[in-house]
Amino acid sequence: MSRHGDKIRKAALSLDAAASSALAASWSRSLVMHGLDPDATPKAERLDATAWREARERLGRLSAVARPAMDRLFAAVCESGCSVVLTNASGVIIERRGKPADDATFKQWGLWTGVDWSEAREGTNGIGTCIVERRPVTIHRDQHFYASNAAMICMGAPVFDHEGELAGVLDISSCRADLADAFVGLLADAVADAARRIEAENFQLAFAKSRIVVAGDSAGGPTLLALDPDDLVIGATRRARKAFGLSPQSFVHPLPARDILGASETTGELDGAERSAIRRALAHAGGRAAQAARDLGISRATLYRRMARLGLRRR
């Protein structure tokens, strides 16, 4: 048994360590739940071309949205011996960016399209552990479960779809042995920020015909709500769902935005948007209320009531 394997087994089998350390808990899952051997050298198994294309198609719009973000991210880190990958929710690499000079190294390690990097397959790693924990994680060299992965530093960030479900992981992995810890922190921040941008853009495309409201800061992910023409909330990002206690049932029978956010917080924003919409409709109709109401999809009486509430005078 290797020194690395002994360290992993000792921590993984210690109840105190697994309870107090997320890393030890991951080692324990790898050893006990998945029955992996830290001293083994697993052979990377790739999906065949057809299965990989099908997995890519299932990821759908999000894969297309992620490509420009991956290009920008790779352009910023490519000189640091880094590879950028996007996986699906199962940990299979769907998209990849890397320098040709580094390709042989990453291919040997299995960081290649079609390869499964779930915890069940590769033990503790930046992709699989991120999937389990649903949060950004950084796995430094010998923190990897397998000794054969101990030359890498992996920084993974979860990407959630427009319904708040895990869609995949965006990951930066480095093959450089001299990567400074401070730079690793910058890379981790960069990949988390890119993941949040992918989520936000994907959400906006999913609700392209809806009004999107920013309902809070984006420190832990985009806090976005999608509103229909009646200001009913018909969609929310994962961050927004957690912040406002929204469940899938919340969208079966949509609630008014004010009921979710609180009238005091949203009156100005929502009223301002409604006022602008009414004024545009009236301007387009040359001041004719009946035509403006038809354009807005409401009755003339409803239009007049809303105008009175918003302080808009009839012409």
C-alpha positions as CSV (number, residue, x, y, z in Angstrom):
1,M,0.0,0.0,0.0
2,S,1.2,3.5,-0.8
3,R,1.6,6.4,1.6
4,H,-1.2,8.2,-0.4
5,G,-3.5,5.2,-0.1
6,D,-2.8,4.8,3.7
7,K,-3.7,8.5,4.2
8,I,-6.9,8.2,2.2
9,R,-8.0,5.0,4.0
10,K,-7.3,6.4,7.5
11,A,-9.3,9.5,6.9
12,A,-12.1,7.8,5.0
13,L,-12.7,5.2,7.7
14,S,-12.5,7.8,10.5
15,L,-16.0,8.8,11.6
16,D,-14.7,12.0,13.1
17,A,-12.8,13.0,10.0
18,A,-15.7,12.3,7.6
19,A,-18.1,14.2,9.8
20,S,-15.9,17.3,10.1
21,S,-14.3,17.5,6.7
22,A,-16.0,17.6,3.3
23,L,-12.8,16.2,1.7
24,A,-12.7,13.2,4.0
25,A,-16.4,12.7,3.4
26,S,-15.7,12.5,-0.3
27,W,-12.9,10.0,0.3
28,S,-15.2,8.0,2.4
29,R,-17.9,7.9,-0.3
30,S,-15.2,6.8,-2.8
31,L,-13.8,4.1,-0.6
32,V,-16.9,2.7,1.2
33,M,-19.8,3.6,-1.1
34,H,-18.2,3.1,-4.4
35,G,-15.6,0.5,-3.4
36,L,-12.7,2.2,-5.1
37,D,-9.0,1.5,-4.3
38,P,-6.9,4.7,-4.0
39,D,-3.8,2.8,-5.2
40,A,-5.4,1.5,-8.4
41,T,-4.9,3.2,-11.8
42,P,-8.2,3.1,-13.5
43,K,-8.3,3.2,-17.3
44,A,-10.3,6.0,-18.7
45,E,-13.3,4.7,-20.6
46,R,-14.7,6.9,-23.3
47,L,-18.2,6.9,-24.7
48,D,-18.2,6.0,-28.4
49,A,-18.8,8.8,-30.9
50,T,-22.6,8.1,-31.2
51,A,-23.2,8.0,-27.4
52,W,-21.1,11.2,-26.9
53,R,-23.1,13.0,-29.6
54,E,-26.4,11.9,-28.0
55,A,-25.1,13.1,-24.6
56,R,-24.2,16.4,-26.1
57,E,-27.6,16.8,-27.7
58,R,-29.4,16.0,-24.4
59,L,-27.5,18.9,-22.8
60,G,-29.1,20.9,-25.6
61,R,-29.1,24.7,-25.5
62,L,-26.9,24.9,-22.4
63,S,-24.0,23.3,-24.3
64,A,-24.3,25.9,-27.0
65,V,-24.6,28.7,-24.5
66,A,-21.4,27.5,-22.7
67,R,-19.2,27.4,-25.7
68,P,-18.4,31.2,-26.0
69,A,-18.0,31.3,-22.2
70,M,-15.5,28.4,-22.4
71,D,-13.6,30.1,-25.2
72,R,-13.3,33.3,-23.1
73,L,-12.2,31.4,-20.1
74,F,-9.7,29.3,-22.0
75,A,-8.2,32.4,-23.6
76,A,-7.5,33.7,-20.1
77,V,-5.9,30.6,-18.7
78,C,-4.4,28.7,-21.7
79,E,-0.9,29.8,-21.0
80,S,-1.0,28.3,-17.5
81,G,-1.2,24.7,-18.6
82,C,-4.9,24.5,-18.1
83,S,-7.7,22.7,-19.8
84,V,-11.4,23.8,-19.6
85,V,-14.1,21.2,-19.8
86,L,-17.9,21.1,-19.5
87,T,-19.6,17.9,-18.3
88,N,-23.2,16.8,-18.1
89,A,-24.9,16.1,-14.8
90,S,-23.5,12.6,-14.8
91,G,-19.9,13.8,-15.0
92,V,-19.2,12.9,-18.7
93,I,-17.1,15.5,-20.5
94,I,-19.1,17.0,-23.3
95,E,-17.0,20.0,-24.3
96,R,-13.3,20.6,-24.0
97,R,-10.7,23.4,-24.6
98,G,-7.0,22.8,-24.4
99,K,-3.7,23.7,-26.0
100,P,-2.3,21.1,-28.5
101,A,1.0,21.1,-26.6
102,D,-0.8,19.9,-23.5
103,D,-3.3,17.5,-25.2
104,A,-1.2,14.4,-24.7
105,T,-1.0,15.0,-21.0
106,F,-4.7,15.6,-20.5
107,K,-5.6,12.7,-22.7
108,Q,-3.4,10.4,-20.7
109,W,-5.1,11.6,-17.5
110,G,-8.5,11.0,-19.1
111,L,-9.6,14.7,-19.2
112,W,-11.1,14.2,-22.6
113,T,-14.5,14.3,-24.3
114,G,-16.6,11.3,-23.5
115,V,-14.9,10.3,-20.3
116,D,-16.8,9.8,-17.1
117,W,-15.5,11.9,-14.1
118,S,-18.2,11.1,-11.6
119,E,-17.1,10.2,-8.0
120,A,-18.3,6.6,-8.6
121,R,-15.8,6.3,-11.4
122,E,-12.8,8.5,-10.4
123,G,-13.3,9.1,-6.7
124,T,-12.7,12.5,-5.2
125,N,-12.1,15.0,-8.0
126,G,-13.1,18.5,-9.1
127,I,-15.9,17.3,-11.3
128,G,-17.4,14.4,-9.5
129,T,-17.2,15.9,-6.0
130,C,-18.7,19.2,-7.4
131,I,-21.7,17.1,-8.7
132,V,-22.3,15.5,-5.3
133,E,-21.9,18.7,-3.3
134,R,-23.6,21.1,-5.7
135,R,-21.1,23.8,-5.0
136,P,-17.7,25.0,-6.4
137,V,-14.9,22.8,-5.2
138,T,-11.1,22.8,-5.7
139,I,-9.2,19.6,-5.4
140,H,-5.5,20.1,-5.0
141,R,-3.1,17.3,-6.2
142,D,-3.0,14.6,-3.5
143,Q,-6.5,15.5,-2.3
144,H,-7.6,13.4,-5.3
145,F,-8.7,10.0,-4.3
146,Y,-6.6,8.2,-6.8
147,A,-2.8,8.5,-6.5
148,S,-2.7,8.5,-10.4
149,N,-4.7,11.8,-10.4
150,A,-2.4,13.5,-7.8
151,A,-0.5,15.6,-10.3
152,M,-3.6,17.7,-11.1
153,I,-5.3,20.6,-9.6
154,C,-9.0,20.7,-10.5
155,M,-11.5,23.5,-9.9
156,G,-15.1,22.7,-10.7
157,A,-18.3,24.9,-10.5
158,P,-21.8,23.5,-10.9
159,V,-24.0,24.8,-13.7
160,F,-27.8,24.7,-13.1
161,D,-30.4,24.8,-15.8
162,H,-33.4,27.2,-16.1
163,E,-35.5,25.0,-13.8
164,G,-32.8,25.0,-11.0
165,E,-31.6,21.4,-11.7
166,L,-28.0,20.5,-12.0
167,A,-27.1,20.4,-15.7
168,G,-23.3,19.9,-15.4
169,V,-20.0,21.1,-14.2
170,L,-17.6,23.7,-15.7
171,D,-14.0,22.7,-14.7
172,I,-10.5,24.1,-15.0
173,S,-7.7,21.6,-14.5
174,S,-4.0,22.3,-14.5
175,C,-1.1,20.1,-15.4
176,R,1.5,22.6,-14.1
177,A,3.4,21.6,-11.0
178,D,4.4,25.2,-10.2
179,L,1.0,26.7,-10.0
180,A,0.9,29.2,-7.1
181,D,-1.9,28.8,-4.5
182,A,-2.9,32.4,-5.1
183,F,-3.3,31.8,-8.8
184,V,-5.4,28.7,-8.0
185,G,-7.8,30.9,-6.1
186,L,-8.1,33.3,-9.0
187,L,-8.8,30.3,-11.3
188,A,-11.5,29.0,-9.0
189,D,-13.2,32.4,-8.9
190,A,-13.0,32.7,-12.7
191,V,-14.6,29.3,-13.3
192,A,-17.4,30.0,-10.8
193,D,-18.1,33.4,-12.4
194,A,-18.2,31.8,-15.8
195,A,-20.6,29.1,-14.6
196,R,-22.9,31.8,-13.2
197,R,-22.8,33.7,-16.5
198,I,-23.7,30.5,-18.4
199,E,-26.7,30.0,-16.0
200,A,-27.9,33.5,-16.5
201,E,-27.7,33.5,-20.2
202,N,-29.3,30.1,-20.5
203,F,-32.2,31.3,-18.2
204,Q,-32.7,34.4,-20.3
205,L,-32.9,32.3,-23.5
206,A,-35.3,29.9,-21.9
207,F,-37.6,32.7,-21.0
208,A,-36.9,34.9,-24.0
209,K,-40.5,36.2,-24.2
210,S,-40.7,37.0,-20.5
211,R,-39.6,39.9,-18.5
212,I,-36.5,39.1,-16.4
213,V,-36.2,40.6,-13.0
214,V,-33.0,40.6,-11.0
215,A,-34.1,39.8,-7.5
216,G,-30.8,40.0,-5.6
217,D,-27.1,39.8,-5.8
218,S,-25.4,37.1,-7.9
219,A,-22.7,36.2,-5.4
220,G,-24.0,32.6,-5.1
221,G,-25.5,32.4,-8.6
222,P,-27.9,34.6,-10.7
223,T,-31.0,35.5,-8.7
224,L,-33.4,35.9,-11.6
225,L,-37.2,35.6,-11.9
226,A,-39.1,35.3,-15.2
227,L,-42.5,37.2,-15.2
228,D,-45.3,36.8,-17.7
229,P,-47.3,39.9,-19.0
230,D,-49.4,39.8,-15.8
231,D,-46.4,39.9,-13.5
232,L,-46.8,36.3,-12.5
233,V,-43.6,34.5,-11.7
234,I,-43.3,31.6,-14.3
235,G,-39.6,30.8,-13.8
236,A,-36.7,31.2,-11.4
237,T,-33.0,30.3,-11.2
238,R,-31.8,27.9,-8.6
239,R,-30.5,30.8,-6.5
240,A,-33.8,32.6,-6.6
241,R,-35.7,29.4,-5.8
242,K,-33.6,28.9,-2.7
243,A,-33.8,32.6,-1.7
244,F,-37.6,32.8,-1.9
245,G,-38.6,29.2,-1.0
246,L,-39.9,28.3,-4.4
247,S,-40.7,24.7,-5.3
248,P,-41.8,23.2,-8.6
249,Q,-45.4,23.6,-7.4
250,S,-44.8,27.3,-7.3
251,F,-44.8,27.4,-11.1
252,V,-47.9,25.1,-11.6
253,H,-50.0,27.9,-10.1
254,P,-47.8,31.0,-10.6
255,L,-47.8,33.7,-7.9
256,P,-47.6,37.4,-8.4
257,A,-44.1,38.8,-8.2
258,R,-45.2,41.1,-5.3
259,D,-46.4,38.1,-3.3
260,I,-42.9,36.5,-3.6
261,L,-40.7,39.6,-3.3
262,G,-42.8,41.8,-1.1
263,A,-44.7,44.8,-2.4
264,S,-42.3,47.3,-0.6
265,E,-39.3,45.8,-2.5
266,T,-40.9,45.5,-5.9
267,T,-43.5,48.2,-6.3
268,G,-41.1,50.8,-7.7
269,E,-39.5,48.4,-10.2
270,L,-42.7,46.7,-11.3
271,D,-44.8,49.8,-11.4
272,G,-42.1,51.5,-13.4
273,A,-42.0,48.7,-16.0
274,E,-45.8,48.7,-16.2
275,R,-45.9,52.5,-16.6
276,S,-43.4,52.3,-19.4
277,A,-45.3,49.6,-21.2
278,I,-48.6,51.5,-21.0
279,R,-47.0,54.7,-22.2
280,R,-45.3,52.9,-25.1
281,A,-48.6,51.3,-26.1
282,L,-50.5,54.7,-25.9
283,A,-47.8,56.4,-28.0
284,H,-47.9,53.6,-30.6
285,A,-51.7,53.9,-30.7
286,G,-51.6,57.7,-31.1
287,G,-53.3,58.1,-27.7
288,R,-56.2,55.8,-28.6
289,A,-56.9,53.9,-25.4
290,A,-58.9,51.1,-27.1
291,Q,-56.1,50.3,-29.5
292,A,-53.5,50.5,-26.7
293,A,-55.5,48.1,-24.6
294,R,-55.8,45.6,-27.5
295,D,-52.0,45.8,-28.1
296,L,-51.5,45.1,-24.4
297,G,-54.0,42.2,-24.4
298,I,-56.2,43.8,-21.7
299,S,-59.6,45.5,-21.7
300,R,-60.0,49.2,-21.9
301,A,-61.5,49.3,-18.4
302,T,-58.4,47.5,-17.0
303,L,-56.2,49.9,-18.9
304,Y,-58.0,52.9,-17.3
305,R,-57.7,51.3,-13.8
306,R,-54.0,50.7,-14.2
307,M,-53.5,54.2,-15.6
308,A,-55.3,55.7,-12.6
309,R,-53.2,53.6,-10.1
310,L,-50.0,54.7,-11.8
311,G,-51.0,58.3,-12.0
312,L,-51.2,58.4,-15.8
313,R,-53.7,60.9,-17.1
314,R,-56.0,60.1,-20.0
315,R,-55.5,62.2,-23.1
